Amino acid sequence: MGKEYFYMNELNRAEAKARILKEVEEKLHRSFGITFDDATPMQLYKAVALTVRDEVMERWTHGREERAEQKLKRLYYLSVEFLPGKMLVNHLLNLVEFDLYQEALSEVGVNLMELEAEEPEPGLGNGGLGRLASCFMESLATLQLPAMGCSIRYEYGLFRQQIVDGQQVEAPDNWLEDGFIWEVPDYDDEMEIHFGGHIIEDWSEGYLKVRHEDYNTVLALPYDVPVSGYDSDIALSMRLWSARSPRRINMEQFSRGDYIKASEEKELAEAISKVLYPDDNHLEGKELRLKQHYFFTSATIQYAVKDFKRRFPELPITRLADKIAIHINDTHPALAILELMRVLLDQEGLPWETAIAVCSKVFAYTNHTIMNEALETWSEDLFKVLLPRLYSIVQAINQDFCESLWKHYPGQFDRIAKMAIVSYGQIHMANLAVAMSHAVNGVSKLHTRILKQDLFADFYRIYPGRFHAITNGISYRRWSLKANPGLAHLITEAIGPGWLRDAAELEKLRPMAEDGAFLEKAAAIKKENKVRLAHYVEKTQGIVLNPDSIYDVQAKRLHEYKRQLLNALHILYLYQQIKANPEADFTPRTFLFAAKAAPGYYRAKLIISFICQVAELVHNDPDVKGRLKVVFLPNYNVSLAEVLIPAAEVSEQISTAGKEASGTSNMKFMLNGAITLGTLDGANVEMLDAVGEENIIIFGMTPEEVQQAYRFNSYRQGELYEENLALRRVLDMMVDGSLTPANPHRFSELYQALLFSDNGGMADPYFVLKDFDAYAAAQKKVEALYGRPKVWQKKSVLNIAASGVFSSDKTIREYNRKVWHLSPVESEE
Ligand code: TH1
């Protein structure tokens, strides 16, 4: 089956639909012993998913065979997070069979979109980093590039967020509870992972042989999940490693009566893939986390070497880089570098210099953040106990590396210490990744510039050719065709279906911005999406939204640098204006927030509470009724994003300039016709270039101004408070009991953090106060613009037309040209 259905005549279509129904019915019968009429929604979902899976499997097998036959180089994309979202509808859209299935199922009274509600969403990531990895997989599959995504099969994904009494409460995400249709374990590729123990250096044969003894073994069992591409002949794998104890139950201990100890060992081993760390842009040096990193990178490296040998028995291992590329998505998988060194040295017997040369050709690294608290370091003490052999390797690499630095920077101890891989009792993973990769990239132009000038400036001076700017992108088909089918159909109607293969064709929409009828249709679709979201909010929250108000959305992880607080303070400012002048004209506005906070990030959780209290205040005040509405939507994930983003009119991208490496939701909002209200940060800068300054609302400090303020310590927060009356009134509301009369001090920590430095740290390090006026003025522009619907709609369409440059297909082509050099799988025909 496949795209041919697009072109088939009615008779064939009827036959194909009958065949689909027959297949589904058979699955119901065989798996559940049940018929259409008696099946529960879950059983129906599973039967349909199994039917679709068969089709995806065909492409999977085909891809594998072709890759083997054509002896192609393969990419391993290592990422500690993936966020693929729900799969059923996505596969059908990629197979170009969605309409057929939908029609067929509707004949038996089944709604395909509703079925997907039964599918668990794999929450194997925190935010942008994981979602990017999944967008990349989909583009790799679309471009038919041989690749495998590798990560951990967390038994519990990112926590489910509930809001109870205006506070975040975390509940476990037991996503595997009812089984996951799309995963297939591969017992042939189970790997052994060794932790702890000690190493013995044996020189008895005249050269160094290293033995690792007394280690603990954990088994890594891979589960493969297929990733389909749009109208692609192949499917790729996301390979998720699951930890198992080698001893099901230690029988010896068991028979000695030590049942508890025996099961303890099993628990300890399996704890490794138990739960995803819920931190975004932040790392804590916990032993279990280090175990996770080694667990999945070691399994992947062992598998990659095994696969290389199986496919290329004729090639020496020194040719590895001709046949595999390994990409390190941020530093979390950087242990893979040391693990490959271990395999090359201890198992393959390569000399040190040869192993280094092979490794440096294999690895490439993407940096995703310059936030200090996210830069990964491990204490030497922890590292040497858990990974003794890798520790000896990293020390030796560090020694060589520092010696080579001495030649470039003679006598500059401080500089070399800063660049060292091991220094001051810590192992610096970013330095390791840069030193040992042939390519390093940032995720937007601005972010790459900061890497070159700042974070990695000393490296850049020595290895300028190693650094690349490769701007992030999005799987634009999921974010239009799946999330916003109305808009996708309108686009196809206007410019034909070519844009689904080549996002650059979205440019053809440009002239439509002058076409009144088209603008009206686009506006009607936006309205439908707003109504769809209103239904969702009413059903889940019991809150009624006004679909004629401006939908202004900020949806992303909660982090101080992303400045949800700036947005909330501005809402208080609008509130005060309405209170002061209740008769004045006011464009009704709905402010929607969605954000998870890391459970240990106290201040982020306090900001969530603050937003919820602002929502309460607004909700309970009759003066504001029908004008202002604030909603905090719990449990932001891919599925919620698919409802929220298509309904947005204003996209809030208001991070402190220089802090958001790229952002990717900004691109999704743009594609869905929202107007961006943003700072000169991350990819916003490139969105400005693409759409032109009349079609985006940019405000606030530049990255340079932010840098200057830090460098010269020139930020005077207190003066702003003294001199800016409007701002002062808003800030005072944080502590005068307006929000929580029973406990006026509830938010004083937030207030203090904006105005007073505490033990050495500067007050308001993210310049919320400094940018407040500029933000309020920008919001005024939004309001004025919204008052001219035709102008607004035109800008909206121009945003859609300009969003094609942010397709992850384009991003992946760029990685391939600059970094990986893969050849696509050629299909016969
Ligand atoms: C994010 C960046 O914050 C974001 O700007 C970027 O668009 C996205 O990555 C994709 O490139 C990051 N997420 C994490 C998560 C962890 C550590 C560092 C980063 S950077 C756990």
Residues whose N, C-alpha, C, O or C-beta is under 5 A from the ligand:
A	BS01	TH1	G128 L129 L132 D279 D280 N281 H282 H368 T369 A374 V443 E660 A661 S662 G663 T664
